Amino acid sequence: MNKYAIAIHGGAGTILKSSMTDEKEQAYKTALEEAIHAGEVILKNGGAALDAVESAIISLENNPLFNAGKGAVFTNTGKNEMDASIMNGLDLRAGAVAGISNIKNPISLAKAVMEKSEHVFLAGAGAIDFAKKINAEFADADYFFVPMRYDQLQKAKQSDTIALDHTADTFENGEKKFGTVGAVAMDVHGNLAAGTSTGGMTNKKYGRVGDSPIIGAGTYANNTTCAISCTGHGEFFIRAVVAYDISCLMEYKGLSLKEACDKVVMDKLVKLGGEGGLIAIDNKGNIELPFNSEGMYRAKKAADSDLYIGIYK
Amino acid sequence: MNKYAIAIHGGAGTILKSSMTDEKEQAYKTALEEAIHAGEVILKNGGAALDAVESAIISLENNPLFNAGKGAVFTNTGKNEMDASIMNGLDLRAGAVAGISNIKNPISLAKAVMEKSEHVFLAGAGAIDFAKKINAEFADADYFFVPMRYDQLQKAKQSDTIALDHTADTFENGEKKFGTVGAVAMDVHGNLAAGTSTGGMTNKKYGRVGDSPIIGAGTYANNTTCAISCTGHGEFFIRAVVAYDISCLMEYKGLSLKEACDKVVMDKLVKLGGEGGLIAIDNKGNIELPFNSEGMYRAKKAADSDLYIGIYK
């Protein structure tokens, strides 16, 4: 059996064709293609879904177009505070980090928490201590200084009339965008994996943690059912335990991946008021890319099918 | 309809009758009775399940016998870093805090995150900034200095041959104990709520976050199904998304509360290697208190039944 499949996302939100230039659109498409290729090359060579997910997310984290890693947005205090998580569907092992700064690739730190500690979830300064102990790759403030992100912070601060009134990134043209990246994959051995990484919210305060580092909410993988990575208004994704809900609808109610995705993203989340989307793969390699926002940066590729890249509805 | 019910726990682990004195046992029983009374008085007067849960947990947090609030254990650096979460079954609103110090009642801060912010989950120094903004009650290091907890840290440090080798509290006699407190309740209006609060692990490093502040893992409440608060080896509870799993088994597979609890605590968690227990209440007021460890400090009371207090198997 040489069947494999991978899907990635680069965030969801108010992404409209009308507010996109051809150059910007092409830059996103190239970035998505590079990231999916980074994952696919591992799968094609018989590598693990877990490694393919990490590799695809590293590619997205290293690209300033996405709100994760290098392109992470600035918090209210001008820092980059990033969150990430990863899960292995074979044995339900998982790793997550939250509120970390100066780590080049948060997804790799999350993977190290899974593989090199007895813990699942490390946060803040303690997570940085762990990163030092395992010799994780650090990057300085210059690496993370992306002028567009800094401008976003200044604009967000100017409009900050209510202290907590920033549940989404404020973009140049008033767009809402939930900046997160993620990947899900099935390898030729039939194993599933999922990972998610985010730079959080522009002008974020109070050490807010979204769904990205929460196993069950933003990320979940289980060979029995599916692997999921979410992007959207994290508070709603936490309350709805979105990623695990899709797995449960499949395992306990017998829904297909598509039926479960439609139920959660298009029905339950909409009723709760939660905007966003997710990428999903089941243990047959079927892929779904549902979202209830205007757009979602997304791509998928399987051994036996062509590359698909999508941005708008 | 004047039916209400409440259950609480004060942690699970290697709690053996043989290593307990009569005085110590009586002190725990008195503390559990006080806590359940603090919640019941609210329910009896027609108050909200959410408030009863908060009140019962405040009572447990204020008692140095339990690893939460005043009795929180010390981290490796000699600090108290506490986590808590709360969820309202009526509307799936939730609040959580992680890695906080010097807050007298973490459960009340979690409730404030739910009620006074647009967020669900705040961590570390940012959560403390939020606590200052809303005038939460702070307590100084003297308040949290419980000699027994300090001695536990010294002993844990002495035996710390492997940096991350502390997944459970080390007690005087080598017992493992997962120190957490929690409450679940159904009020006379039929609404459910759940809350969990913990002082973490003695000698904790690296900003480890367990399941207690994770909605879906350590805490979950949904009027459609049940309210759950967990205590145990948190890493396994996160990977198994324990609290939401019970809700899903009821909603999607039609299991009773007891069947779902047995499946998750006595079967799935045991297979994964996860030790601990939980308290659960369904929307008919049925209560389950399952655990797969040697013991769990627990109590329950309903409008139409006597107080039950249990410690051992």
Interface residues (C-beta under 8 A of the other chain):
Chain A: M87 L92 R93 A94 A98 G99 S117 E118 H119 V120 F121 L122 A123 G124 A125 G126 A127 D129 F130 K133 A163 L164 D165 T167 K205 Y206 G207 R208 V209 G210 I214 I215 G216 A217 Y220 G234 E235 I238 R239 A240 V241 Y244 D245 C248 L249 Y252 K253 L272
Chain B: M87 L92 R93 A94 A98 G99 S117 E118 H119 V120 F121 L122 A123 G124 A125 G126 A127 D129 F130 K133 A163 L164 D165 T167 K205 Y206 G207 R208 V209 G210 I214 I215 G216 A217 Y220 G234 E235 I238 R239 A240 V241 Y244 D245 C248 L249 Y252 K253 L272
